[in-house]
């Protein structure tokens, strides 16, 4: 309360008299009857605490009326916003429709490839196939999410999901291409069993938060974790502890950077860091979510029609890598020739989609821009 009062005083109190500025109070728009009460208090020399108390009481009393007014006006407001959304999506289709269709074509091809491989290997039941099938399905889902986000103008959110695809591609590559090495043959098994580590952490966090949990289930999870630790060592209880056989000389914790270097996917660490900024709440993230307009910083609160290419290209590359790991390593035998043909077809579709996004981005970068009241700075029609 004291801090609130000090902030209030620093903005609203006249430094010469030590009293509240009436002109500042009028900006609250709480009505003439409130001004009269405040004016009387100020004339009487009321201290800041009494004035703030009156302001708070008034705010509490007028909120129901304001809410009722907002509820009355909501249907019209919602109709206007839906109309704006439709117009904005039509604009996105005009500028980005062809590249977005190419991205969706890649998604469908990858999904069908995944379903075909899962049907082919459904009876094998080995851990590598299970892990790669799950990772590939996850990659397809995230690709569909990214397509939806871009189609609605949320390119920064799409970048945050591209980060997930980056991780999926790295892990799929590590698991897939290490499964034939004698010393690392059980990496996929460890990866699948590692879910118990996260489950145990979630239960502990729930207990720390004061939530009621099923104690018998929690004990069962703890017992399974203890068995894994006894079998694989204490490192199994850490992040990426399942990957310990891949780093036999590592005595400390394993991190994602180490997996990236081992996988050599061609996906860059810089892209991953830039994508991560759209996940977190750092000061740099805040800076990336605003732009300058007429010399004033404007904070982005809605969709945009720019910068689709980077997240789209990143996710296309990551899905191709995840699919390659699945096709090449899902079967104990050499992959079927039709699987290879499908993978090459997916690669060509991916390259075509990447070229479409690159070309459209270059066209828009070379065009003049105008500022729209809906979303952020948008290119003019070309």
C-alpha positions as CSV (number, residue, x, y, z in Angstrom):
1,X,0.0,0.0,0.0
2,X,2.8,2.4,0.9
3,X,4.5,1.9,-2.5
4,X,1.2,2.5,-4.3
5,X,0.7,5.8,-2.4
6,X,4.3,6.9,-3.2
7,X,3.7,6.2,-6.9
8,X,0.4,8.0,-6.8
9,X,2.0,11.0,-5.1
10,X,4.8,11.2,-7.5
11,X,2.4,11.6,-10.4
12,X,-0.6,13.4,-8.9
13,X,0.6,15.6,-6.1
14,X,1.5,19.3,-6.7
15,X,5.1,19.7,-5.4
16,X,4.4,23.2,-4.3
17,X,1.3,22.6,-2.1
18,X,1.7,18.9,-1.4
19,X,-2.0,18.4,-2.4
20,X,-3.7,16.5,-5.2
21,X,-4.0,18.2,-8.5
22,X,-7.6,18.6,-9.3
23,X,-6.9,18.5,-13.1
24,X,-5.3,15.1,-12.6
25,X,-8.3,13.8,-10.8
26,X,-10.6,14.9,-13.6
27,X,-8.7,12.6,-15.9
28,X,-10.1,9.6,-14.1
29,X,-13.6,10.4,-15.6
30,X,-15.5,9.1,-12.5
31,X,-18.2,11.7,-12.7
32,X,-19.0,15.2,-11.4
33,X,-20.3,13.9,-8.1
34,X,-16.9,12.4,-7.4
35,X,-15.1,15.6,-8.3
36,X,-17.2,17.5,-5.8
37,X,-16.3,15.0,-3.0
38,X,-12.7,15.1,-4.0
39,X,-12.7,18.9,-4.2
40,X,-14.2,19.2,-0.7
41,X,-11.6,16.8,0.7
42,X,-8.8,18.7,-0.9
43,X,-10.2,22.1,0.4
44,X,-10.3,20.6,3.9
45,X,-6.6,19.6,3.5
46,X,-7.2,15.9,3.4
47,X,-4.2,13.7,3.2
48,X,-3.4,11.4,0.3
49,X,-4.6,8.3,2.0
50,X,-8.2,9.7,2.4
51,X,-8.2,10.8,-1.3
52,X,-7.0,7.4,-2.5
53,X,-9.6,5.6,-0.3
54,X,-12.3,7.6,-1.9
55,X,-11.0,6.8,-5.4
56,X,-10.9,3.1,-4.6
57,X,-14.4,3.2,-3.2
58,X,-15.7,5.0,-6.2
59,X,-13.9,2.6,-8.6
60,X,-15.5,-0.4,-6.8
61,X,-18.9,1.2,-7.0
62,X,-18.8,2.1,-10.7
63,X,-17.3,-1.2,-12.0
64,X,-20.7,-3.0,-12.1
65,X,-22.2,-0.2,-14.2
66,X,-19.2,-0.2,-16.5
67,X,-19.3,-4.0,-17.0
68,X,-23.0,-3.9,-17.7
69,X,-22.4,-1.2,-20.4
70,X,-19.6,-3.3,-21.9
71,X,-21.9,-6.3,-22.0
72,X,-24.5,-4.3,-23.8
73,X,-22.1,-3.2,-26.4
74,X,-20.3,-6.5,-26.7
75,X,-22.4,-8.0,-29.6
76,X,-21.7,-5.0,-31.8
77,X,-18.1,-5.0,-30.9
78,X,-17.7,-8.7,-31.6
79,X,-19.4,-8.4,-35.0
80,X,-17.0,-5.6,-35.9
81,X,-14.0,-7.7,-34.8
82,X,-15.2,-10.7,-36.7
83,X,-15.7,-8.6,-39.8
84,X,-12.2,-7.2,-39.4
85,X,-10.8,-10.7,-38.9
86,X,-12.4,-11.9,-42.2
87,X,-11.0,-8.9,-44.1
88,X,-7.6,-9.4,-42.6
89,X,-7.5,-13.1,-43.4
90,X,-8.5,-12.3,-47.0
91,X,-5.5,-10.0,-47.1
92,X,-3.3,-12.7,-45.8
93,X,-4.6,-15.1,-48.5
94,X,-3.9,-12.4,-51.2
95,X,-0.3,-12.0,-50.1
96,X,0.7,-15.3,-48.6
97,X,-1.9,-17.8,-50.0
98,X,0.3,-19.6,-52.4
99,X,3.2,-20.2,-50.0
100,X,0.8,-21.2,-47.3
101,X,-0.8,-23.8,-49.6
102,X,2.6,-25.1,-50.4
103,X,3.4,-25.5,-46.7
104,X,0.1,-27.3,-46.2
105,X,0.9,-29.7,-49.1
106,X,4.1,-30.6,-47.3
107,X,2.2,-31.2,-44.1
108,X,-0.2,-33.6,-45.8
109,X,2.6,-35.5,-47.5
110,X,4.5,-35.9,-44.3
111,X,1.4,-37.0,-42.4
112,X,0.6,-39.7,-45.0
113,X,4.2,-40.8,-45.0
114,X,4.0,-41.2,-41.3
115,X,0.8,-43.1,-41.3
116,X,2.2,-45.5,-43.9
117,X,5.3,-46.2,-42.0
118,X,3.4,-46.8,-38.8
119,X,1.1,-49.2,-40.5
120,X,4.1,-51.0,-42.0
121,X,5.9,-51.4,-38.7
122,X,3.0,-51.7,-36.3
123,X,3.8,-55.3,-35.4
124,X,7.5,-54.8,-34.8
125,X,7.1,-53.0,-31.5
126,X,10.8,-51.9,-31.0
127,X,11.6,-48.8,-29.0
128,X,13.3,-47.0,-31.9
129,X,10.2,-47.3,-34.1
130,X,7.9,-46.2,-31.3
131,X,10.0,-43.2,-30.4
132,X,10.5,-42.0,-34.0
133,X,6.8,-42.6,-34.8
134,X,5.8,-40.5,-31.9
135,X,8.3,-37.7,-32.7
136,X,7.2,-37.6,-36.3
137,X,3.5,-37.5,-35.4
138,X,4.3,-34.6,-33.0
139,X,6.2,-32.8,-35.8
140,X,3.2,-33.1,-38.1
141,X,0.9,-31.7,-35.4
142,X,3.1,-28.7,-34.8
143,X,3.4,-28.1,-38.5
144,X,-0.4,-27.9,-38.7
145,X,-0.4,-25.5,-35.8
146,X,2.1,-23.3,-37.5
147,X,0.0,-23.2,-40.7
148,X,-3.0,-22.2,-38.6
149,X,-1.0,-19.4,-36.8
150,X,0.4,-18.0,-40.1
151,X,-3.0,-18.2,-41.8
152,X,-4.3,-15.9,-39.1
153,X,-1.4,-13.5,-39.0
154,X,0.5,-14.7,-35.9
155,X,4.0,-15.1,-37.3
156,X,5.8,-14.6,-33.9
157,X,3.7,-17.3,-32.3
158,X,4.6,-19.5,-35.3
159,X,8.2,-18.9,-34.6
160,X,7.7,-20.1,-31.0
161,X,6.2,-23.3,-32.4
162,X,9.1,-23.7,-34.9
163,X,11.3,-23.9,-31.8
164,X,9.4,-27.1,-30.8
165,X,10.0,-28.5,-34.3
166,X,13.7,-27.7,-34.0
167,X,13.9,-29.7,-30.8
168,X,11.8,-32.6,-32.3
169,X,14.1,-32.8,-35.3
170,X,17.3,-32.9,-33.2
171,X,16.0,-35.6,-30.8
172,X,14.6,-37.7,-33.7
173,X,18.0,-37.5,-35.4
174,X,19.9,-38.4,-32.3
175,X,17.7,-41.4,-31.5
176,X,17.5,-42.6,-35.1
177,X,21.1,-42.5,-36.1
178,X,22.5,-43.9,-32.8
179,X,20.2,-47.0,-32.6
180,X,22.6,-49.3,-34.5
181,X,25.7,-48.5,-32.3
182,X,26.3,-51.3,-29.7
183,X,27.1,-48.9,-26.9
184,X,24.0,-46.7,-27.5
185,X,21.5,-49.3,-28.8
186,X,19.2,-48.7,-25.8
187,X,19.0,-44.9,-26.2
188,X,15.4,-45.1,-27.5
189,X,14.3,-47.3,-24.6
190,X,15.8,-44.8,-22.2
191,X,14.1,-42.0,-24.0
192,X,10.7,-43.6,-23.7
193,X,11.2,-44.5,-20.1
194,X,12.4,-40.9,-19.3
195,X,8.8,-39.8,-19.1
196,X,8.8,-41.0,-15.5
197,X,11.3,-38.3,-14.7
198,X,9.0,-35.5,-15.8
199,X,6.0,-37.2,-14.2
200,X,7.8,-37.3,-10.8
201,X,8.7,-33.7,-11.1
202,X,5.1,-32.7,-11.9
203,X,3.8,-34.6,-8.9
204,X,6.4,-32.9,-6.6
205,X,5.5,-29.5,-8.0
206,X,1.8,-30.3,-7.3
207,X,2.6,-31.2,-3.7
208,X,4.7,-28.1,-3.3
209,X,1.8,-26.0,-4.6
210,X,-0.5,-27.5,-2.0
211,X,-2.6,-29.6,-4.3
212,X,-4.1,-32.9,-3.3
213,X,-2.6,-35.8,-5.3
214,X,-3.1,-39.5,-5.4
215,X,-0.5,-40.7,-3.0
216,X,-0.5,-44.3,-4.2
217,X,0.0,-43.1,-7.8
218,X,2.8,-40.8,-6.7
219,X,4.5,-43.6,-4.8
220,X,4.2,-45.9,-7.9
221,X,5.8,-43.2,-10.0
222,X,8.6,-42.7,-7.5
223,X,9.2,-46.4,-7.4
224,X,9.5,-46.6,-11.2
225,X,11.9,-43.7,-11.1
226,X,14.0,-45.3,-8.5
227,X,14.3,-48.5,-10.6
228,X,15.4,-46.4,-13.6
229,X,18.0,-44.6,-11.6
230,X,19.3,-47.9,-10.2
231,X,19.6,-49.2,-13.7
232,X,20.9,-46.2,-15.6
233,X,22.5,-44.1,-12.8
234,X,21.6,-40.8,-11.1
235,X,22.1,-38.8,-14.4
236,X,18.8,-40.4,-15.6
237,X,17.0,-38.1,-13.2
238,X,18.2,-34.9,-15.0
239,X,17.1,-33.2,-18.2
240,X,18.2,-35.3,-21.2
241,X,19.5,-37.9,-18.8
242,X,18.2,-40.6,-21.3
243,X,21.1,-39.5,-23.6
244,X,23.9,-40.4,-21.2
245,X,25.3,-43.3,-23.3
246,X,25.9,-40.8,-26.1
247,X,28.3,-38.8,-23.9
248,X,30.3,-41.5,-22.0
249,X,32.9,-39.0,-20.8
250,X,30.4,-36.5,-19.5
251,X,30.2,-36.5,-15.7
252,X,27.8,-33.6,-15.3
253,X,24.4,-32.7,-16.8
254,X,23.6,-33.1,-20.4
255,X,22.0,-30.2,-22.2
256,X,20.3,-29.6,-25.5
257,X,23.3,-27.8,-27.1
258,X,25.2,-31.1,-26.8
259,X,22.5,-32.9,-28.6
260,X,22.4,-30.3,-31.3
261,X,26.1,-30.7,-31.9
262,X,25.8,-34.4,-32.0
263,X,22.9,-34.5,-34.4
264,X,24.4,-32.1,-37.0
265,X,21.0,-31.5,-38.5
266,X,22.0,-28.2,-40.2
267,X,19.5,-26.3,-38.2
268,X,21.3,-23.3,-36.6
269,X,21.6,-22.4,-33.0
270,X,20.9,-18.8,-33.9
271,X,17.5,-19.7,-35.3
272,X,16.7,-21.6,-32.2
273,X,17.6,-18.7,-30.0
274,X,15.6,-16.2,-32.1
275,X,12.6,-18.6,-31.9
276,X,13.0,-18.9,-28.1
277,X,12.6,-15.2,-27.7
278,X,9.0,-15.5,-28.6
279,X,8.4,-18.0,-25.8
280,X,9.9,-16.2,-22.9
281,X,9.3,-12.8,-21.2
282,X,12.8,-11.3,-21.4
283,X,13.4,-7.6,-22.0
284,X,14.6,-8.5,-25.5
285,X,11.3,-10.3,-26.2
286,X,9.5,-7.1,-25.2
287,X,11.7,-5.1,-27.6
288,X,11.0,-7.5,-30.4
289,X,7.2,-7.1,-29.9
290,X,7.1,-3.4,-30.6
291,X,7.8,-1.0,-33.5
292,X,8.2,2.7,-34.1
293,X,5.4,4.8,-35.6
294,X,5.7,8.5,-35.9
295,X,8.5,8.5,-33.4
296,X,6.5,6.6,-30.8
297,X,6.9,3.0,-29.7
298,X,3.8,0.9,-30.5
299,X,3.4,-2.4,-28.7
300,X,2.1,-5.3,-30.8
301,X,-1.2,-6.7,-29.5
302,X,-2.7,-8.3,-32.7
303,X,-2.0,-10.1,-35.9
304,X,0.5,-9.0,-38.5
305,X,0.9,-9.6,-42.2
306,X,4.7,-9.5,-42.2
307,X,7.7,-11.8,-41.5
308,X,6.0,-15.1,-42.4
309,X,9.0,-16.6,-44.2
310,X,11.4,-17.2,-41.3
311,X,9.2,-19.4,-39.1
312,X,7.7,-21.1,-42.2
313,X,11.2,-22.0,-43.6
314,X,12.4,-23.1,-40.2
315,X,9.5,-25.5,-39.6
316,X,9.7,-26.9,-43.1
317,X,13.4,-27.8,-42.7
318,X,12.8,-29.3,-39.3
319,X,9.9,-31.5,-40.5
320,X,12.0,-32.7,-43.4
321,X,14.8,-33.7,-41.0
322,X,12.3,-35.5,-38.6
323,X,10.8,-37.4,-41.5
324,X,14.2,-38.5,-42.8
325,X,15.1,-39.8,-39.3
326,X,11.9,-41.8,-39.2
327,X,12.1,-43.2,-42.8
328,X,15.7,-44.2,-42.6
329,X,15.7,-45.7,-39.1
330,X,12.1,-47.0,-38.4
331,X,12.9,-50.4,-39.8
332,X,15.7,-52.8,-38.6
333,X,16.2,-53.5,-42.3
334,X,17.1,-51.0,-45.0
335,X,14.1,-48.8,-45.7
336,X,11.8,-49.9,-48.5
337,X,12.4,-48.2,-51.9
338,X,8.9,-46.7,-51.8
339,X,9.8,-45.1,-48.5
340,X,12.8,-43.5,-50.1
341,X,10.8,-42.3,-53.0
342,X,8.3,-40.8,-50.7
343,X,11.0,-39.0,-48.7
344,X,12.6,-37.6,-51.8
345,X,9.2,-36.4,-52.9
346,X,8.7,-34.7,-49.6
347,X,12.1,-33.1,-49.9
348,X,11.1,-31.6,-53.3
349,X,7.8,-30.3,-51.9
350,X,9.7,-28.8,-49.0
351,X,12.2,-27.0,-51.3
352,X,9.4,-25.7,-53.4
353,X,7.6,-24.3,-50.4
354,X,10.8,-22.7,-49.0
355,X,11.4,-21.1,-52.4
356,X,7.8,-19.8,-52.4
357,X,8.2,-18.2,-49.0
358,X,11.5,-16.7,-49.9
359,X,10.3,-15.2,-53.1
360,X,7.2,-13.7,-51.5
361,X,9.2,-12.3,-48.6
362,X,11.6,-10.6,-51.1
363,X,8.7,-9.1,-53.0
364,X,7.2,-7.7,-49.9
365,X,10.5,-6.4,-48.5
366,X,11.0,-4.5,-51.7
367,X,7.5,-2.9,-51.5
368,X,6.5,0.3,-49.8
369,X,4.8,-0.2,-46.4
370,X,1.8,1.4,-44.8
371,X,0.6,1.4,-41.3
372,X,-2.8,-0.2,-40.6
373,X,-5.0,0.2,-37.6
374,X,-5.4,-3.5,-37.5
375,X,-2.3,-5.5,-36.6
376,X,1.1,-3.9,-37.2
377,X,2.8,-2.3,-40.1
378,X,1.6,-4.0,-43.3
379,X,2.9,-4.0,-46.9
380,X,0.7,-2.2,-49.5
381,X,-1.0,-4.3,-52.1
382,X,1.3,-5.5,-54.8
